[in-house]
């Protein structure tokens, strides 16, 4: 019984982790968008829509699992891999934007340091 509880907790961490990452990353990205600056009500609405969409996915997932598992359990794992791939592809744009921003920040810090050394 104890091992089942531990395994269920571990499974919960691995399921909720990516879900929380996706909703948090998208909400944080929207929080920096110029059209939502200073409008906390619009930001809260958009964040709620994103969170609601994730909840719909959490409700549809078990339904699809039951439907697909009638064929084979291998198909269920293929569906889960496909879902993870699609989520990763959707996050790619955010990751690229974030990395490019950090690179520009480091370059600007490097150029300001070299300017200060020359003076």
Helices and strands as residue ranges (DSSP letters): H 2-31, G 34-36, H 40-69, H 73-118
